């Protein structure tokens, strides 16, 4: 009887240790995610509240990355290309704009910089596609944004509905014939166009940070597993002592 019980204890111990390691590892991972999210929120808060700077010169565009520059407030003067077909990007809501309460569209339109280069501008939110194109020069204040990745489950563009589902200004430019655009786009904050539409807006970080709660859950499960296993081992030992006592009495 000793060998089967010893083997059972060994297998159970290995399984318990593996489970404890996995649960503890998940808790540590969530704590790392918590630190990452806190740093991200702090970075976003700082960048979104900073005074606008001049748009980076084209010579630096290739070296810009989202980690370095996304959400940086910039100011620029550009001429909207009024005869370019706009891109309507469907949105069900926004985690960065608390003024958007219903589904609608972000309206993208190319604008020409003084050196002739094009930059795509997200002019703002509209509940429908009844939007007049912007024309002529404008002094724009906005945020640097990078294109969203494509989805495996949703097409970037529905040509029949003239609706985009991924905000990628490079694909928009190729599809709609705008010409080559900057590797980033501008999410316009101001000016507000005459009539108010589309509505530009101020971005605010509203990212949830629930990672501490998740971490405590995983650590709690690890502690519960350790407690249950400890009680089980203690019960096994009591059972062995009882069996040994019965054998001795015989």
C-alpha positions as CSV (number, residue, x, y, z in Angstrom):
1,X,0.0,0.0,0.0
2,X,2.9,2.4,0.6
3,X,4.1,2.5,-2.9
4,X,0.8,3.5,-4.5
5,X,0.2,6.1,-1.8
6,X,3.7,7.5,-2.2
7,X,3.2,7.6,-6.0
8,X,-0.1,9.3,-5.6
9,X,1.4,11.9,-3.2
10,X,4.2,12.6,-5.7
11,X,1.9,13.1,-8.6
12,X,-0.4,15.3,-6.6
13,X,2.5,17.4,-5.3
14,X,3.8,17.9,-8.8
15,X,0.3,18.9,-10.1
16,X,-0.2,21.3,-7.1
17,X,3.2,22.9,-7.6
18,X,2.5,23.4,-11.3
19,X,-0.8,24.9,-10.6
20,X,0.6,27.1,-7.9
21,X,3.4,28.3,-10.3
22,X,0.9,29.1,-13.1
23,X,-1.4,31.0,-10.8
24,X,1.4,32.9,-9.1
25,X,2.9,33.7,-12.6
26,X,-0.4,35.1,-13.8
27,X,-0.6,37.3,-10.7
28,X,3.0,38.6,-11.3
29,X,2.1,39.2,-15.0
30,X,-0.9,41.2,-13.9
31,X,1.2,43.3,-11.6
32,X,3.6,43.9,-14.5
33,X,0.6,44.9,-16.6
34,X,-0.5,47.2,-13.8
35,X,2.8,49.0,-13.9
36,X,2.7,49.2,-17.7
37,X,-0.8,50.7,-17.6
38,X,0.1,53.2,-15.0
39,X,3.1,54.3,-17.1
40,X,0.9,54.5,-20.2
41,X,-1.7,56.6,-18.4
42,X,0.9,59.0,-17.0
43,X,2.5,59.3,-20.5
44,X,-0.9,60.0,-22.1
45,X,-1.9,62.5,-19.5
46,X,1.4,64.4,-19.9
47,X,1.3,64.4,-23.7
48,X,-2.4,65.3,-24.1
49,X,-2.0,68.2,-21.6
50,X,1.2,69.6,-23.1
51,X,1.4,72.8,-25.1
52,X,1.3,72.1,-28.9
53,X,4.6,72.0,-30.7
54,X,5.3,72.5,-34.4
55,X,4.7,69.5,-36.6
56,X,7.9,67.5,-36.8
57,X,9.7,68.1,-40.1
58,X,9.3,65.5,-42.9
59,X,13.0,64.5,-42.6
60,X,12.2,63.0,-39.1
61,X,9.0,61.2,-40.0
62,X,10.6,57.9,-40.9
63,X,12.1,57.7,-37.4
64,X,9.0,58.6,-35.4
65,X,7.3,55.8,-33.6
66,X,4.1,55.6,-31.6
67,X,6.0,54.9,-28.4
68,X,7.9,58.2,-28.9
69,X,5.3,60.5,-30.3
70,X,1.7,59.2,-30.4
71,X,-0.7,61.7,-28.8
72,X,1.8,64.5,-29.0
73,X,-0.1,67.8,-29.5
74,X,1.0,69.6,-32.6
75,X,0.1,72.8,-34.5
76,X,0.4,73.2,-38.3
77,X,-0.9,75.2,-41.1
78,X,-2.3,73.2,-44.0
79,X,-4.7,73.6,-47.0
80,X,-7.5,71.1,-47.0
81,X,-7.9,69.3,-50.4
82,X,-11.5,70.1,-50.9
83,X,-12.1,67.9,-54.0
84,X,-10.7,64.8,-52.3
85,X,-13.2,62.2,-51.4
86,X,-13.4,62.0,-47.5
87,X,-13.1,58.7,-45.6
88,X,-15.8,58.0,-43.1
89,X,-14.6,55.7,-40.3
90,X,-17.4,54.1,-38.3
91,X,-17.1,54.3,-34.5
92,X,-19.4,52.9,-31.9
93,X,-17.9,55.1,-29.2
94,X,-14.5,56.4,-28.0
95,X,-12.3,55.7,-25.0
96,X,-10.5,59.0,-25.6
97,X,-13.5,61.3,-26.2
98,X,-16.2,61.3,-23.6
99,X,-18.3,63.6,-25.7
100,X,-19.1,60.8,-28.2
101,X,-22.2,59.1,-26.8
102,X,-23.6,57.3,-29.9
103,X,-22.4,55.6,-33.1
104,X,-21.2,57.7,-35.9
105,X,-18.2,58.5,-38.0
106,X,-14.8,60.1,-37.9
107,X,-14.3,62.2,-41.0
108,X,-10.8,61.9,-42.6
109,X,-9.6,64.4,-45.2
110,X,-6.2,65.1,-46.7
111,X,-4.5,68.5,-46.2
112,X,-1.5,69.9,-48.0
113,X,1.4,71.3,-46.0
114,X,3.4,74.3,-47.2
115,X,6.1,72.1,-48.7
116,X,3.5,70.2,-50.8
117,X,3.4,67.0,-48.7
118,X,0.0,65.6,-47.6
119,X,-1.1,64.7,-44.1
120,X,-4.5,63.1,-43.3
121,X,-6.6,64.9,-40.8
122,X,-9.3,63.3,-38.7
123,X,-11.5,66.4,-38.7
124,X,-13.8,65.1,-36.0
125,X,-17.0,63.2,-35.2
126,X,-20.2,63.3,-37.1
127,X,-23.4,61.3,-36.4
128,X,-23.9,60.9,-40.2
129,X,-22.1,61.3,-43.5
130,X,-23.8,64.6,-44.3
131,X,-20.6,66.6,-44.0
132,X,-19.3,69.4,-46.2
133,X,-15.6,69.0,-47.1
134,X,-13.2,71.5,-45.6
135,X,-11.6,73.8,-48.1
136,X,-8.6,76.1,-48.0
137,X,-6.0,76.9,-45.4
138,X,-6.5,76.3,-41.7
139,X,-4.4,76.6,-38.6
140,X,-4.8,73.2,-37.0
141,X,-4.1,72.1,-33.5
142,X,-4.3,68.3,-33.0
143,X,-2.7,65.1,-31.9
144,X,-0.3,62.8,-33.7
145,X,-2.0,59.4,-34.2
146,X,-0.7,56.2,-35.9
147,X,-2.9,53.9,-38.0
148,X,-4.8,51.1,-36.4
149,X,-3.9,47.5,-37.3
150,X,-6.2,45.6,-39.6
151,X,-8.6,43.0,-38.1
152,X,-8.8,39.4,-39.1
153,X,-12.6,39.5,-38.7
154,X,-13.6,42.9,-40.1
155,X,-12.8,44.3,-43.5
156,X,-10.9,47.6,-43.5
157,X,-13.4,49.1,-46.0
158,X,-16.9,48.5,-47.2
159,X,-17.0,50.2,-50.6
160,X,-20.7,49.7,-51.1
161,X,-21.5,51.5,-47.9
162,X,-18.5,53.9,-48.3
163,X,-17.5,53.1,-44.7
164,X,-14.2,52.4,-43.1
165,X,-13.8,50.2,-40.0
166,X,-10.1,50.7,-39.5
167,X,-8.4,54.1,-39.2
168,X,-5.4,53.6,-41.5
169,X,-4.8,56.7,-43.5
170,X,-2.3,55.0,-45.7
171,X,-4.9,52.5,-47.0
172,X,-7.4,55.3,-47.3
173,X,-5.0,57.3,-49.5
174,X,-4.3,54.4,-51.8
175,X,-8.0,53.4,-52.1
176,X,-9.4,57.0,-52.6
177,X,-6.6,58.3,-54.7
178,X,-5.4,61.0,-52.3
179,X,-1.7,60.5,-53.0
180,X,1.1,59.7,-50.6
181,X,0.4,60.8,-47.0
182,X,2.4,61.1,-43.8
183,X,2.9,57.9,-41.8
184,X,0.7,59.4,-39.0
185,X,-2.5,61.4,-39.1
186,X,-3.7,64.4,-37.1
187,X,-6.7,64.0,-34.8
188,X,-8.0,67.6,-34.9
189,X,-8.7,69.4,-31.7
190,X,-9.3,72.9,-33.2
191,X,-10.6,74.9,-34.9
192,X,-14.2,74.0,-34.7
193,X,-15.7,74.3,-38.3
194,X,-18.5,76.6,-39.0
195,X,-21.8,74.9,-38.1
196,X,-19.9,72.6,-35.7
197,X,-19.6,69.5,-37.9
198,X,-17.7,67.4,-37.9
199,X,-16.9,67.9,-34.3
200,X,-13.2,67.9,-33.3
201,X,-12.5,67.3,-29.7
202,X,-10.1,67.2,-26.8
203,X,-8.7,63.7,-26.1
204,X,-8.7,62.5,-22.5
205,X,-7.2,59.3,-21.1
206,X,-10.0,57.1,-19.8
207,X,-8.1,53.8,-19.8
208,X,-9.3,51.3,-17.2
209,X,-6.7,49.9,-14.8
210,X,-8.1,46.8,-13.2
211,X,-4.9,44.8,-13.1
212,X,-4.5,45.0,-9.3
213,X,-7.8,43.3,-8.9
214,X,-6.9,40.6,-11.4
215,X,-3.5,40.1,-9.7
216,X,-5.2,39.7,-6.3
217,X,-7.6,37.2,-7.8
218,X,-4.7,35.0,-9.2
219,X,-2.7,35.3,-6.0
220,X,-5.8,34.4,-4.0
221,X,-6.4,31.3,-6.1
222,X,-2.8,30.3,-5.6
223,X,-3.1,30.7,-1.8
224,X,-6.4,28.7,-1.9
225,X,-4.7,25.9,-3.9
226,X,-1.8,25.9,-1.4
227,X,-4.2,25.7,1.5
228,X,-6.4,22.9,0.0
229,X,-3.3,20.9,-0.9
230,X,-1.9,21.4,2.6
231,X,-5.1,20.1,4.2
232,X,-5.1,17.2,1.8
233,X,-1.5,16.2,2.6
234,X,-2.3,16.5,6.4
235,X,-5.3,14.1,5.8
236,X,-3.1,11.7,4.0
237,X,-0.6,11.7,6.8
238,X,-3.3,11.1,9.4
239,X,-4.6,8.2,7.3
240,X,-1.1,6.6,7.0
241,X,-0.7,6.9,10.8
242,X,-4.1,5.2,11.4
243,X,-3.2,2.5,8.9
244,X,0.2,2.0,10.6
245,X,-1.5,1.8,14.0
246,X,-4.0,-0.8,12.8
247,X,-1.2,-2.9,11.3
248,X,0.8,-2.8,14.5
249,X,-2.1,-3.9,16.6
250,X,-2.5,-6.9,14.4
